């Protein structure tokens, strides 16, 4: 090691008994007793002022006793020594919260050095120091040993001198104050027990309220999850099945007259069924993974991403194959968006075109997607037509699901008839935070 090189600090370790000399069980018990049960308290400014005032008042009262009621007993000894003992025992109480165990040791030593006939000078300071150590010290075993020593020191005061049994020693606690000294701890203990019961009842009430709120939140989460699952299944099944029904009906109608066109319609039905099965498998795969199963247990080894705006062409192609003329217009600068927003926009177009198939048979449809600086605008319109056979099965749940889906991203949905016939579905999704 060179001159000037800093010596690395050694980590401070907790005191433990040697492993070879003490059995394991006893060593663990001893280490548990020596381990602090918490941290030393940090008193507030108000508490420090109260402790300082207590120390001053007790010092003054003890000195006043030495020069008053205990004058005869005190002057049997050197007053300077008694004043020093009083100052050590009483003034140390100013730090009784910050260093409770050290204060108890100092006061116990001062009490032990105090003559028996003037034990009242340090008795009350020793009682207060013992209480402070029991209440604030985090060191359990040293505190118990120190309290036992303090009790032994206090109990020896006031005894009759065996060499002179006729020598009178005044009691440490005046007789008229014995009842007060007994009743005050009883009252304090009763008040503490009552306060503990009240706090325990309040704690039980709060725990009950928290448990009820947690249960209610769990129910809301379950209902929300059910609504989300129902919304996904509705969007997937309704669109594909509606298109398949129309194509199957068209194939049945033209099967005798034009077998080739019927064959194309049936192929479209097959393609729609495969698309429906693919999306259903994707939805069920996501739900299965949410339930904690591995991806290896799924029917499909890999899950395709959720549909987005890049798959609008395929969606419109299937609609055109079903006999619905659809025109797609994209304006603005297309850019990648979060998967949730793209899925929501895709579902808007899908649900609107499904409603066109169900409620406006024979209508032309138009899809407009506009990328703005701070918003995504999606609008689907149709020219109107006659209701199809599946119109009677509609219950409005699809539009409700769209509004809930868009509300997650702060979007809005407006629907209604057009002034010159037809229907319009318009969605607006803000993009400021992206």
N, C-alpha and C positions, 0 to 999 in steps of 0.2 A: 504494500500500500504506500503510495507516494505522499509527500508532505502536502497538505492542503486538500487532499481528497476527502470527501464527505463519507462518514461511516453510515452505511444503510441502517435505517431504524428497524428494530426488531418488533414484530407484531406482538401486541399485548394479548396474552392468553389468560383464560379464566383459571383460577386456582383449582387444582384437582389433586386427589390423593394418589400416592404411588400405586401402580397397578399390581406390583408383586407382594405388597405387604397387607393389602386389604381385599377381602372377597369382593366379587363383582357386584352382588346385590347390595352390600353395605356401602360400597364405593358410589354406586349410583344414587342411593338414598342420601348420602352425605353431600354429593355434588348438587343434588336437587335442592337440599336445604341451604347450601351456600350460594346458589345461583340467585341473583336479585329477581324479585317478583315484578319489577317494573322499573321506571325511571324516577330519579329524584324530582320532586315537584318544583316548579318554577313559580314562586308566589308573585302575585300581581303587586302593583304599587300600593294599592289600598291595603292589602294584607301586610305588606312590610311596614306601613305606617302603624297599623294596629298592633303588630308585634313589638315595634319600638316603643309605642305608648305603654304597652303592658310591662315591658322591661323597666321603663322609667318609674311607673307607678309602684311596681313591686319593690324596686330598689329604695324608693323613698319611704314606703310603708315599713320595710324591714329596718332601715336606719332609724326611723321614728320610734319603732318598738324598742330598739336598743337604748335609746335615750329617754324612753317613756316608761311603759309598763314593765319592761324587762331591764330596767336600769340596774337594779341590784345584782341580778344574775350576770349581766353583760360586763359589769365592772369588776367581776372576779377575774376577767381575762383582759388581754391587751385589746383595746378598742381598735387599734390600727389593723390587727389581724382579722378581727370580726368584720370590719368594713370591707377589707379586701375579699373575704369569703362571700359577703353579701353581694359585692359588685360582680364577682365571677359567676355566682349562681343566678342572679337576677338579670344582669346585662346580657348574658349569653342567650336569653330567651328571644332576643331580637332576631336571631337566626334559627329559630326552632323549626321553621318550615323548610328552609333551604338545606340545613345540615342537622336533621333531627337526631341522628345517632351520636354525632360528635357533641352536640349540646347536652344530650343525656349523660354522656361520659363525664363531661366537665362539671355538670351540676352534681352528679353522684359523688365525684371526688370532693367537691366543696362541701357537700352534706356530710360526708364521712369525716372531714376535718373539723366540722363545727362541733363545739362542746355540747354534751347532752342537755345541760341546763338552759341552753339558748338554741335548741334545735329548731325552734320556730323561725329563726332567721332564714333558713334555707329550705324548710319543709315544703312550703307552697311552691317554690320554684322547682323542687324535685318532682312534685306531683304533676305540674304542668309539663315539664320536660319528658316525664314518662308517658304521659298521654300523647304528646307530639311525636315521640318515637314510634309508639304503637300505631298512630294514625297515618304517618307520612313516610316512615322509613321503608324502602323496598327490600332491605336485607332481613330475611325472616329469622334465621337462627341467631345471628349476632344480636338482634333486637330482643329476642326472648331471653337470652343469657343476660343482657344488660338490664332488662326489666327485673329479672330475678335478683340481680345484685342490688339494684336500686331499692327493691322492697326490703331486702335484708338490711340495708343501711338505714332505711327509715324506721324499721321496726325496732332497732336497738336503741333508738333515742327515747328519752323519757323514762328509762328504767331506774330503779332504785340502786344506789351505790351499795354493793354488798359489804364494803368496809365500814360504811356508816349508814345503817338501815334507818336511822332517824333523820337523815338528811333529806329534805323535801326538794323534789324537782317538779317544777310546774309542768302540767301536761302540754304537749305540743299544740294540740287543738283545744281552745277553751271549751269548758263544759257547755256553755250556753250555745255554742255553735255546732255541737255534735249532731243534733237533730237536723240542722240545715245541711251539714255535710253528707248526711245519709239521704235526705229527701231530694236534694238537687240531682244526684245521679239517677234516682228512680224516675223523677219527672223527665229528665233528658232522655232516658231509655224509653219511657212510654211515648214521648213525642216522636222519637226516632222510629219506634215500631209502627206507630200510626202513619208516619210519613212513608215508611217502606211499604205498608199495605196499600196506601193510596197510589203510590208510584207503580206497584205491581199490578193494581187494577187498571191503571191507565195504560201500562204496557200491554196487558192482555187485550184491552180495547183496541189499541193501535194495531197489534198483531192480527186481530180479527178483521179489522178494516182493510189491512194490507192483503190478507188472504182472500177476502171477498173481492177486492179490486183485481188481484191477480187472477182469480177464477173468472171474473167477468171479462178481463182482457183476453184470457185464453179462449173463452167462448166467442168473443168477437174475432179473434184470429182464426178460429176454426170456421166461422161463418164466412169470413173474407176469403179463406182458402177454398171453401166450397164454391163460392160465387166465381172465383177466378177459374176453377176447373170447369164449372158449368159454362162459363163464357168461352173458354178455349174450345171445348167440345162442340158448343153451338156453332161457333164460327167455322170450325172444320167440317162438321157433318152437314149442316144446313145447306151451305153453298154447293158442295159436291153432290149431295143427294138430289138437290133440286135440279141441277144441271143433268144428272143422270136420268131423272124421271122424264124430263123434257125430251132428251135424246131417245130414250126407250119408247116414249109415246110416238115420236116422229118415225122411228124405225118400224113400229107396228103399223102405222098408217100407210107407209109407202112400201111395205114389204112385198106386196103382190105386184104393184105397178113398177117399182124400180128397185130391184134387189141390190144393185150396186150401191145406191144411195143409202139403202137400209143397212148394208154391210158397213159403210162408213160411219153411220150413226151408232151402230153397235160397237165398232172399234172405239169411237169416242166415249161410249159408256164404259168400256173396259179401261180406257185411259183415265177417265174420271174416277173410277173405282180404285185404280192403283194409286192415284194421287191422294184420294181420301185415306186409303190404308197407310200410305206413307206419312201423312200428317198425323193421323191417329197414333201410329207407332211412335212418332217423335214426341207427341204430347204425353203418352203413357210412359215413354222412356224417361222423360224429365220427372214425372211424378214418382216413378219407381226409384230414381236416384235420390229424390228428396226424402223418400222413406228409408233410405240407408242401404239399399241393395247395390251390388257392384254392377258395373256396366257389362261384365262378362255374362251375367245372368239374363240379359235382355235378348229379345229375338233378333234385333239388329246389332251387329257388333260395333257399329259406329253410327252416331246420330248426326244427321245433317243439320246445319244451322236453321234457325227459324226463318220463315219467309220474310223478305224485305222488299224494298222498292225495286230492286234489280230483278225480281221475279214477276213484276206486273205484266211483262210481255207474255210470259207463259200463261198467266191467269186470263188475260184478254184473248189469247189464242184459243184456250178451251171454250171461252164464251162464244167466240166466233164459230168454232166448230159445232156448238149447240144451236147455231142459227141466229144468234143475237149480234147484229152489227155494232161493234164498239170501236170508237176512235180514241186513241191515246195521244195526249199533248203534254210535253214536258218543257217547261220554261225555266229560265234562270240557269245558274251554274250548278249542276249536280255535284254533290260532295258526300262523303261518307258521314252517316249519322249514327247515333247509338242504336243498338239492335232493338231496344224496346220501342223507340220512336218509329223506326222503320216498320216494325211489326204492327204497331198501332195504325200507321198509315195504310199498310197493306190490308189490314182487316176492315178498314173503312171502305176501301174500294171493293173488297170481296163481298161485304154485307150489302152495299148499295147495289151492286150488280145482281146479287141473289134476289133482292127485293124487286129489281126490274124484271127478272125472269118470272117471279111468282105473281107480281101484281100488274105488270105492264107487258103482257105477251104481245110480240110483234113490234115493240118499240125499238128505236135506235138509241144507243147510249153513247155518252161522251165522258171521258176521264181526263181531268186536267190536274197536273202536279206542278206547282210553282215553288221554286227554291228562292226565298227571299233572304235578305241579310239577317233578319232577326226572327223569321217565322217560316214555317212550312205550310203551304196552302194546298189542300186536296179537295177537289170538287168533282162529283159524279152527278150527271144529269141524264134524263131520258125524255123522249118525246111523248110518252104516254101510250097506253094501249089497254086492252081488255084484261081483266084479272084471269090468271091461270087456275088450273084445278087445285094447286097447292096454296092459293091465297087464303082459303078458309082456315088453314092451320096456323097462320101467323098470330103471334101474341104480343108483338112489340118488344120482346126480350132482347132481340139483336141490337136495336138502337140503344136500349138502356145499357147493355154491355159495352157498346162503343163509347157512350158518354163516360162510364166509369173508367174505361181503359184510358181515354184521353185525359181525364181529370188527374191521373197520376202524374202527368207531365205538364199540367197547367193548361192543357188544350181545351177547346170548346167545339161543340158539334151543333150545327143548325140544320134542320130538315124542314121540308114543306113543299107544297105544290108550286109550280112555276106559273107566272101570270098568263102565259099563252098555252098552257097544257103541259103535262109531264110532271116530273118530280125532281127535286134537287136535294142532294146531301153534301154539306160543306163542312170541312174540318179545318181548324186552325191550331197549329202547335207552335208555341214560342221556342226560339232557339237562342235567346240572348245569352244564357249561361253556358253554352257549349263552346 
